[in-house]
Amino acid sequence: MTGAVSPPNIWHCSCSPTFREGTANVQDRSDSEVTVPCERLRGAGHQVSVVGTEAEKTVKGKRGRATATVEIAARDSDPAAFDALVIPGGHSPDHLRLDRDVVAFVCAFCASGKLVAAVCHGPQLLIEADAVSGRTLTSWPSVRKDLRNAGARWIDREVVEDGNLITSRKPEDLEAFSDAILRRLHAPMEVARGM
């Protein structure tokens, strides 16, 4: 269909045998905010799969350097099948928060108590999921007022962890953001092994 606006898409990182992660994303996401955490997750032995608003659709980052093919639609995804959700930034969270299925998926994920990580503009999707009131987060500076208006405490820090939420500000923070995600994902395995 020529000239039609395509719906936003979200991608999911799913982790091999013990853990699975999910990540929200669409067209116009920040390239590095997808590629860096994905590469770090894969490097740690996690399998990455993509969930979006439309299965089998290829989406591009806002710089056009990163692409992902959506494997399953959000409406067909079960948050119970994943252990974490990673939400990249860019313009995608602003688009995604308008998609009822994506928001329902994020709401269910947040309510589960499982790990949810968001970088840059990613917390916009957490606001739409009513998951920030009373929580301490960070984000890209332009999202600060939105978070405060939704009842969050905003601080300017590389990585902020509050319960099951991990947030980060910008692409320059991605290594620390990825470190925090991996530390939290591997902590249950270390406890199970008696470490």
BELRAZI-V307877 format. One record per pair of residues at least 4 apart in sequence whose ideal C-beta (glycine too) atoms are under 6 Angstrom apart, sorted by the first residue. I is the first residue (numbers start at 1). J is the second residue. D is the distance in whole Angstrom. If there is no record, write none. Layout:
[[I,J,D] [I,J,D]]
This chain:
[[7,53,4] [7,54,6] [8,26,3] [8,53,6] [8,95,4] [8,96,5] [8,99,6] [9,26,5] [9,52,3] [9,53,5] [9,57,6] [9,59,5] [9,70,5] [10,24,4] [10,25,5] [10,51,6] [10,52,5] [10,74,6] [10,96,6] [10,102,5] [11,23,5] [11,25,4] [11,50,4] [11,68,5] [12,22,4] [12,23,6] [12,49,6] [12,51,4] [13,21,4] [13,23,5] [13,41,5] [13,48,5] [13,86,6] [14,20,4] [14,47,5] [14,49,4] [15,19,4] [15,20,5] [15,21,5] [15,46,4] [16,45,6] [16,46,6] [16,47,5] [19,83,4] [19,185,5] [20,82,4] [20,83,5] [21,84,4] [21,86,6] [22,82,4] [22,85,4] [23,86,4] [24,87,4] [24,96,6] [24,125,5] [25,29,4] [25,34,6] [25,88,5] [25,92,5] [26,92,4] [26,95,5] [26,96,5] [27,59,5] [28,62,4] [28,90,5] [28,91,4] [28,92,6] [29,34,6] [29,61,5] [29,88,5] [29,90,4] [29,92,4] [30,88,6] [30,89,5] [30,90,4] [31,61,3] [31,63,5] [31,65,5] [31,66,4] [32,36,5] [32,171,5] [33,88,4] [33,89,5] [33,119,5] [33,120,6] [34,38,6] [34,66,5] [34,88,5] [35,39,6] [35,66,5] [36,174,4] [37,86,6] [37,178,5] [38,48,5] [40,178,4] [41,46,4] [42,48,6] [44,182,5] [49,71,5] [50,68,5] [50,70,5] [50,71,5] [51,72,5] [51,74,6] [51,77,5] [52,70,3] [53,74,6] [53,99,5] [55,70,6] [55,72,5] [55,73,5] [57,70,5] [58,67,6] [58,69,5] [59,68,6] [60,64,5] [60,67,5] [61,65,6] [61,66,4] [62,90,5] [72,76,5] [72,77,6] [74,101,4] [74,102,5] [74,105,5] [75,101,4] [77,105,6] [79,108,4] [79,109,4] [79,112,6] [83,114,6] [84,114,6] [84,115,4] [85,109,5] [85,116,5] [86,117,5] [87,118,4] [87,122,4] [87,125,5] [89,119,5] [89,120,2] [89,121,4] [89,122,5] [92,96,6] [93,121,5] [93,122,5] [93,124,4] [93,125,4] [94,124,6] [96,102,5] [96,125,5] [97,124,6] [97,125,5] [97,128,4] [103,128,5] [103,129,6] [106,125,6] [106,129,4] [107,129,4] [109,116,6] [110,116,6] [110,129,5] [110,131,4] [113,164,5] [115,164,6] [115,184,5] [116,164,6] [116,165,5] [117,166,4] [117,181,5] [118,122,3] [118,123,5] [118,126,6] [118,167,5] [119,168,4] [119,177,5] [120,140,5] [120,170,6] [121,140,5] [121,143,6] [123,137,6] [123,139,5] [123,143,6] [123,147,6] [123,167,6] [124,143,6] [126,131,5] [126,132,5] [127,132,6] [127,146,6] [127,150,5] [132,147,6] [132,150,5] [132,152,4] [133,151,3] [135,152,5] [135,162,5] [135,165,6] [136,153,4] [136,160,6] [136,162,5] [137,147,6] [137,152,5] [137,160,6] [137,167,4] [138,155,6] [138,157,5] [138,160,4] [138,167,5] [138,169,5] [139,143,4] [143,147,6] [144,154,5] [147,152,4] [147,154,5] [148,154,6] [158,173,5] [158,176,5] [159,168,5] [159,176,5] [159,177,6] [159,180,5] [160,167,5] [161,166,5] [166,180,5] [168,173,4] [168,177,4] [169,173,5] [173,177,5] [174,178,6] [182,186,6] [190,195,4]]
